[in-house]
Amino acid sequence: MNTPTPHINAAPDAFGKTVLMPGDPLRAKYIAENFLENPVLVNNVRGVQGYTGTYKGVKVSVMASGMGIPSIGIYSYELYNAYGVENIIRVGSAGSMHPDIHVRDIVIAQGACTDSNFMHQYHLDGTFAPIGSYDMMVKAVEACEEIGARYFVGNVLSTDNFYKDDEGLPEVLDAVNMWTKMGVMACEMESAGLYATAARWGKKALCICTISDHVLFHEELPAEERQTSFREMMTVALETAVKLEK
């Protein structure tokens, strides 16, 4: 795949081997300006800001993915296939579906269930189970232990629907409870697509999320506290990027 791509107007060597991907372009800007040394804007097509700098001497990039599996599917495909990126770490928010996982906790997605039809393109005679990179997951756990973060490792649900037409009906709550009974920790909207894309092209991916709300208990992290809690997640992701270089 040639550069620039339809969605990334950057030089061929613009990105580091590891890219952090928040959904929000402004969060990408925040990470670059507050965590990276000498960050340089390398992409701004459609306002999807991508930056490259260094963290503890390691070249690291951060670029937004947008919202949902189709969006992260586009950007991860182009980063993997056109820009030589090896590792993508999704950093974002998630809603807890588990009684023991609360706001401010970190979830590391070992696997990602989904209600999306994204896997249909691969023409598989069965159900594909998207999983994250074990190597990246181990390093992320090490980083959590080192900074004393409260974290959980397991399965998440990547859903296509942020708003549901029948939200609030008993059967919707029953559906949430069924996912919980299967050990699913939290819901978000990107991981399954990212993991499938990484698997298809022989690359690595991991999702690290901060719990911002609770589906069952109606807990919600106040806006003024999100930045502090998300900083912990960002530190874990960046420390993981450094560990991948060693």
C-alpha positions in Angstrom: 0.0 0.0 0.0 1.4 3.4 -1.0 1.7 6.6 1.0 0.0 8.9 1.5 -3.2 6.9 2.0 -6.7 8.2 1.5 -6.9 9.1 5.2 -3.3 9.7 6.3 -1.2 12.3 4.6 2.2 11.6 6.3 5.7 10.7 5.2 6.5 7.0 4.9 8.6 7.0 8.1 6.4 9.4 10.0 5.1 6.9 12.6 6.9 5.0 15.3 6.7 1.2 15.6 4.0 1.7 18.3 1.0 3.9 17.9 -1.4 4.9 20.7 -5.0 5.3 19.4 -7.6 7.2 21.4 -10.9 7.8 19.8 -10.9 11.6 20.2 -8.5 13.7 18.1 -8.2 16.2 21.0 -7.1 13.4 23.3 -4.4 12.5 20.8 -3.3 16.1 21.0 -3.4 16.1 24.8 -1.3 12.9 25.0 1.3 14.3 22.5 1.6 17.7 24.3 1.7 16.3 27.8 3.6 13.0 27.5 5.8 13.0 24.4 9.0 14.9 24.0 9.3 17.1 20.8 5.9 16.0 19.4 5.4 16.8 15.7 2.1 16.8 13.9 2.4 14.3 11.1 -1.3 14.0 10.1 -4.4 16.1 10.2 -6.6 14.8 7.4 -10.2 15.2 8.4 -9.0 16.7 11.6 -7.8 13.3 12.8 -4.6 14.5 14.5 -1.5 12.2 14.5 1.7 13.1 16.3 5.1 11.5 16.7 7.6 12.2 19.4 9.6 10.3 21.9 8.9 8.8 25.4 11.9 7.8 27.5 13.9 7.9 24.3 11.6 5.6 22.3 9.9 6.9 19.1 6.1 6.7 19.8 3.2 8.0 17.8 -0.4 8.9 18.8 -3.3 9.3 16.4 -7.0 9.3 16.8 -9.1 6.4 15.5 -12.5 8.0 15.5 -15.5 6.2 17.0 -16.5 2.6 16.2 -15.2 -0.4 14.5 -15.4 0.9 10.9 -13.3 3.9 11.8 -10.6 2.2 13.7 -10.6 -0.5 11.0 -9.7 2.1 8.4 -6.9 3.8 10.3 -5.4 0.6 11.7 -5.4 -1.0 8.2 -3.5 2.0 6.8 -1.0 2.2 9.6 -0.2 -1.5 9.5 0.0 -1.8 5.7 1.3 1.6 4.5 3.4 2.9 7.4 5.0 -0.2 8.8 3.4 0.2 12.3 3.8 -3.0 14.3 1.8 -2.3 17.5 -1.4 -0.4 18.1 -2.6 0.3 21.6 -6.2 1.6 21.8 -6.5 3.9 24.8 -10.1 5.0 25.6 -13.1 4.8 27.9 -15.4 1.8 28.6 -18.5 1.1 30.5 -18.3 -1.5 33.2 -20.7 -4.5 33.0 -19.2 -6.3 36.0 -20.2 -5.7 39.6 -16.5 -5.7 40.8 -15.2 -3.2 38.2 -15.9 0.4 38.9 -15.1 3.9 37.6 -11.4 4.8 37.5 -10.4 1.1 37.1 -8.4 0.0 34.1 -9.5 -2.9 31.9 -7.0 -4.7 29.6 -8.9 -6.5 26.9 -7.5 -10.0 26.5 -10.4 -10.7 24.0 -13.2 -8.8 22.4 -16.7 -10.1 21.8 -18.8 -8.1 19.3 -22.3 -7.6 17.8 -20.7 -6.2 14.7 -20.7 -7.8 11.2 -17.1 -6.7 10.7 -15.7 -10.3 10.6 -18.0 -11.2 7.6 -15.4 -9.8 5.2 -13.0 -12.6 6.0 -15.3 -15.3 4.7 -14.6 -17.7 7.7 -16.6 -20.9 8.1 -17.3 -20.2 11.8 -17.0 -17.6 14.5 -13.7 -15.7 14.8 -12.7 -14.8 18.3 -10.7 -11.6 18.3 -7.9 -11.5 20.9 -5.2 -9.0 21.8 -1.4 -9.6 21.7 -0.3 -11.7 24.6 3.2 -10.1 24.5 1.6 -6.6 24.8 -0.8 -7.7 27.4 1.9 -9.0 29.7 3.9 -5.8 29.4 0.7 -3.7 30.1 0.1 -5.8 33.3 3.7 -5.2 34.3 3.3 -1.5 33.8 0.1 -1.5 35.9 1.9 -3.3 38.7 4.8 -0.9 38.6 2.6 2.3 39.0 0.1 0.6 41.3 -2.9 0.9 39.1 -6.1 -1.1 39.8 -6.6 -3.2 36.7 -8.6 -6.2 35.4 -7.7 -8.5 32.4 -10.4 -10.3 30.5 -13.1 -10.1 27.8 -14.8 -6.9 26.6 -17.8 -6.3 24.3 -17.2 -4.2 21.2 -20.6 -3.0 20.2 -21.8 -1.1 17.2 -24.5 0.7 19.1 -23.9 3.6 21.5 -27.7 4.4 21.6 -30.2 1.6 21.4 -33.8 2.1 20.2 -35.2 0.0 23.0 -32.8 1.2 25.7 -34.2 0.8 29.2 -36.5 -2.1 28.4 -36.2 -5.2 30.6 -34.9 -7.3 27.7 -32.0 -4.9 27.1 -31.0 -5.2 30.7 -31.3 -9.0 30.4 -28.9 -8.9 27.5 -26.4 -7.0 29.5 -26.7 -9.5 32.3 -26.1 -12.3 29.9 -22.8 -10.8 28.7 -21.9 -10.4 32.4 -22.7 -14.0 33.1 -20.2 -15.0 30.4 -17.5 -13.0 32.2 -17.5 -9.9 30.0 -16.0 -7.0 31.9 -17.0 -3.9 30.0 -18.3 -2.6 26.7 -16.7 -0.2 24.2 -16.8 0.2 20.5 -13.5 -0.5 18.8 -11.4 -3.4 20.1 -12.8 -6.3 18.1 -12.2 -4.5 14.8 -8.7 -3.6 15.8 -7.8 -7.1 16.9 -9.2 -8.6 13.7 -7.2 -6.2 11.5 -4.1 -7.0 13.5 -4.6 -10.7 13.2 -5.2 -10.5 9.4 -2.0 -8.6 8.7 0.2 -10.4 11.3 0.6 -7.4 13.6 0.0 -6.7 17.3 -2.8 -4.8 19.1 -4.1 -4.2 22.6 -6.9 -2.3 24.2 -6.4 -0.5 27.5 -9.4 1.4 28.8 -10.4 3.4 31.8 -13.9 2.7 33.2 -15.8 6.0 32.9 -19.3 4.7 33.8 -21.1 1.6 35.0 -23.9 0.1 33.0 -25.4 -1.8 36.0 -24.9 0.7 38.8 -25.3 3.9 36.9 -22.0 5.2 38.3 -20.3 7.9 36.2 -16.9 9.5 36.4 -17.2 13.3 36.8 -15.7 15.2 33.9 -13.2 17.0 36.1 -11.8 13.6 37.3 -11.5 11.9 33.9 -8.3 13.6 33.0 -6.5 12.4 36.1 -7.8 8.8 35.7 -7.0 8.7 32.0 -3.5 9.9 32.7 -2.9 6.6 34.6 -4.1 4.7 31.5 -1.9 6.7 29.2 1.1 6.1 31.4 0.5 2.3 31.2 0.2 2.4 27.4 3.4 4.5 27.0 5.3 2.2 29.4 4.1 -0.7 27.4 5.4 0.9 24.2 8.9 1.3 25.9 8.8 -2.3 27.1 8.1 -3.5 23.5 11.4 -1.9 22.4 13.5 -3.9 24.9 
